[in-house]
């Protein structure tokens, strides 16, 4: 179980899109990390373990109240591997993809409430 947060009713569809569907988004990211590891040569069990432990450690830091953007910047060394990966995310407009996906889920929630 998670925390209970009181919100205004007008945000219900947004909360559904963000938090109700959110676990699937996390699962998808982990799924893709696992697949990338396997396609690059790791055994599936090892790739799964690495992706899951990375997620757990990252979420623990966030649960302690640390800021996601600040943490991301701290692990993104100038000229390093993470920065190289983020150039691909930026080139492919990953932030816009996430925003569009949330907006689409909100619209679907609005349709379903009709």
C-alpha positions in Angstrom: 0.0 0.0 0.0 1.1 3.5 -0.6 0.4 6.9 0.9 -3.0 8.6 0.8 -3.0 12.0 -0.7 -6.0 14.3 -0.7 -6.6 16.0 -4.0 -9.2 18.2 -5.7 -11.6 16.1 -7.8 -10.6 18.0 -10.9 -7.2 16.3 -10.8 -8.6 12.7 -10.6 -8.0 11.8 -14.2 -4.5 13.2 -14.1 -3.8 11.2 -10.9 -5.2 8.1 -12.7 -2.9 8.7 -15.6 0.2 9.4 -13.5 -0.2 7.2 -10.5 -2.8 4.6 -11.4 -0.9 3.7 -14.6 2.4 4.6 -13.2 3.5 1.1 -12.0 3.1 -0.1 -15.6 5.4 2.7 -16.7 8.1 1.7 -14.2 7.7 -2.0 -15.2 8.1 -1.0 -18.8 11.3 0.8 -18.1 12.7 -2.1 -16.1 11.6 -4.5 -18.9 13.5 -2.4 -21.5 16.6 -2.3 -19.3 16.5 -6.1 -19.0 16.0 -6.5 -22.7 18.8 -4.1 -23.5 21.1 -6.1 -21.2 20.2 -9.4 -22.8 20.5 -8.1 -26.3 23.9 -6.8 -25.4 25.1 -10.2 -24.2 24.1 -10.6 -20.5 22.2 -13.6 -19.2 18.6 -12.8 -18.6 18.8 -13.5 -14.8 21.8 -11.2 -14.4 20.2 -8.5 -16.5 17.0 -8.8 -14.4 18.9 -8.7 -11.1 20.9 -5.6 -12.2 17.8 -3.7 -13.5 15.7 -4.5 -10.4 18.5 -3.7 -7.9 19.2 -0.4 -9.7 15.5 0.5 -9.5 15.3 -0.4 -5.8 18.4 1.6 -4.9 17.2 4.6 -7.0 13.7 4.5 -5.5 15.1 4.3 -2.0 17.0 7.6 -2.5 13.9 9.2 -3.9 11.9 7.9 -0.9 14.3 9.6 1.4 13.1 12.9 -0.1 15.9 13.5 -2.5 15.1 15.4 -5.7 15.0 13.2 -8.9 16.5 15.9 -11.1 19.3 16.6 -8.7 20.1 12.8 -8.3 20.1 12.4 -12.1 22.5 15.2 -12.5 24.8 13.8 -9.8 25.2 10.5 -11.6 25.6 12.1 -15.1 29.3 12.8 -15.3 30.4 15.3 -17.9 31.6 13.4 -21.0 30.6 10.0 -19.4 28.5 7.1 -20.3 25.3 8.4 -18.7 25.6 11.7 -20.5 26.0 9.8 -23.8 22.9 7.8 -23.1 21.0 11.0 -22.3 22.0 12.5 -25.6 20.0 9.6 -27.2 17.1 10.2 -24.9 17.1 13.9 -25.8 17.5 13.2 -29.5 14.5 10.9 -29.4 12.6 13.4 -27.4 11.9 11.0 -24.4 10.6 13.8 -22.2 8.0 14.7 -24.8 7.1 11.1 -25.3 6.4 10.8 -21.5 4.4 14.0 -21.5 2.3 12.9 -24.5 1.7 9.5 -23.0 0.4 11.1 -19.8 -1.9 13.5 -21.7 -3.2 10.6 -23.8 -4.0 8.6 -20.6 -5.8 11.6 -19.1 -7.9 11.9 -22.3 -8.7 8.2 -22.1 -9.7 8.6 -18.4 -12.0 11.5 -19.4 -13.6 9.3 -22.1 -14.1 6.4 -19.7 -15.9 8.6 -17.2 -18.5 9.7 -19.7 
